[in-house]
């Protein structure tokens, strides 16, 4: 594999000598039209002889959807599938049978069955209602699925359909309100099959009436004989219909909806995840001025930090009686009260997720994360007793990792559970007995397990880690008991691997600093050579010698070492200008040996800056991913604290180590990087001479709740954290030059943030700033014209303020 990569790079360098590629902002801001689209959703055919994936060609339109491609494992045969072929290809997301020979999945609202022995797909449903969440039952002959908020089952060998739950939506807020028309009712005419002698639908008959309505209903059957007869017929019909079905219906409360349903292996219970929207919750609107209708239209968006949030509750529903019982966990809102069972405290709000049963037996576990973000549990589920029991717990005074990063699963035998936690300071693998006992750490060290999954026979773990160097991501194999890891991908860079059905081969998406992601295949053994199967960039991309940007370590004031990419022109002279790029957050690492999928355009732009005499630095500041828990939580209760100090320390390092003129340093970044840029311009105006803040957060009380409450708690409880972290409170400190750029239909960081900081700068009578708006762009721009306009403005800002006149 190493030989292939080196030769590819040499060919690119040789082609660059012909100077076919013009390094202009317009050219590089073509984005994927230049460097290609990353292949995604890799999966194998049943025989393991073909690899399927989603992909686009560099010349495809920007807004075009990804297509399904297939390529032979041995190389060759690469082609795009037709729309009809795509529907019958192996699914990217599906539930596999216990023998892994079949998969059931939903596609466009219908259910399909894929047979890996014949590599063929079969449609199971063709309905107007939408089916989802299909799963196999233990016998492999039946499946369950969700339709209209209820759980159904069906045999794969016949048409019989069984309904396991009878969950009904909450009654309408007003009895006079017109009932909603379902998709299945469309096109049936105004009366929808009803006549004067028809009985009202079950939900309508059970709806609570007001006093006068109840009076009129009783009087109607007393005064008029025809009404009395119709009522008796409806009552008889209802009794006859339900005689063989003693299941009790459950009507949801207002603001409740069904989030997920799973049937227990013994088929006695359905575990329901019930979502409850918060009373008083207010969501924001994003005006869309460039709409298809020609009118300004509102896009519904999110709530803000501190707003009441929805929650997920768990219930067990008896498949025999329909009785619903809420599962109690017994944890109190005040953790200190847990030691006192008699304390009158309400149950703690917990978001439940990741319900799993083992391959055999009826035990189940579910994961839970506290709504205040500071605790995580693995619970045993007892549906008969309607109880949850804590198996493992983790507390963090700052915040627990996000749900997407909290992985867990059953070990072989179904008596132990594995999970990933950073409780020792780094993300590592643990296991814990289901019945009782302490958790045992399986991996350790100053590196991180990024993902873990057991092999098909559960005889070993497949791990993605950054062991050895946080800049690399490798695919490893390890015994379930721990011990030495066997490295299966050893070339520096980023490797994301998918084993073949027989686990003899790996399909890999691999990238390096200057090599965009491609599909490779290799044998599943250490030292195996990988074969490249795709080529994503446009041909002219290889006509320029894109740099293998070195990683440097910068000493911070508290003794930490800051990883950074250094882009230094070969002829850089002391006293020259420099630019620091601040990547976004969310939980992201940008200083590594892989292709920067999040900041590909910036990688190219930094080459443009180098050719124009700038030294460029890209720092993984405090809060970045990949460096352990303390690095992750270093910004707790103060964004714009250590993370900004890291940028300042990097600027001073540029002056002392590389002779940069301290008066000629600029910075720029988007989203969180835009926020840091504003904080730098407002609170460190003498360190940076100019800054470009792209789609910046200007007041964290206006950002979303899940991300912000992790780091700053909620504004009504921790106002100090919000005030010292929000640029709008420091705008009076602006000196030097500032450019703000923002898309007007940004549903992530709302354009309102920029409107409010604009008003603040006007009120402060500041004149050394500019604003560029992009009426048709969301948070991540799509159109090359918008990207080019934005980065031409950034370059002009630096040219006017960082170059000697």
Protein Blocks (a to p, Z undefined) as FASTA:
>chain_A
ZZmmmmmmmmmmmmmmnomaccdfklmmnmmmmnopadehiacdfkopaccdddddfkbc
fklccddddddfkggjiacddfklmmmgccfbdcddfklpaccddeehiacdddfklopa
cdfbdcfbdcehiacdfkopaccddeehiacdddfkbcbdcdfbdcdddddfblkbccdd
dfklgonajnlopafkbccdfklmmpccdfklmmmmmmmmmmpmklmmmmmmmmmmmmmm
mmmmmbccddddehiacfbdcddfklpaccdddddddehiacdddddfbbfkopacdddd
dddehiacdddddddddfklopacdddehiafblmlmmmmkbccdddddddehiacdfed
jbdcdddddfklpaccdddddfknopacdfbdcddfkbgcdfklmccdddehilaccddd
fknopacdddddfkbccdddfbgcjdddfbdcddfkopaccdddfehiakbccdddddfk
gpjdddfbfcgcdddddddfkopaccdddddfklccddddddddehiacddfbdfbdfkl
mmpccddddddddddfkopacdddddddfklcehiacddddddehiacfbdcbdcfklmm
mmmmmmmmmmnopacdddddehiahiajklmmmmgoighilmmmmmmmmmmmmmmmnopa
fklcccddehjlmmmmmmmmmmmmmlpgbdcdehiafbfklmcfklmmmmnopfklmmml
mmmmpmklmmmmpgcjddddddfklckbgfklmmmmmmmmmmnopabbccdddfkbcfbd
fblklmmmmmmmmmmmmmmmmpcZZ
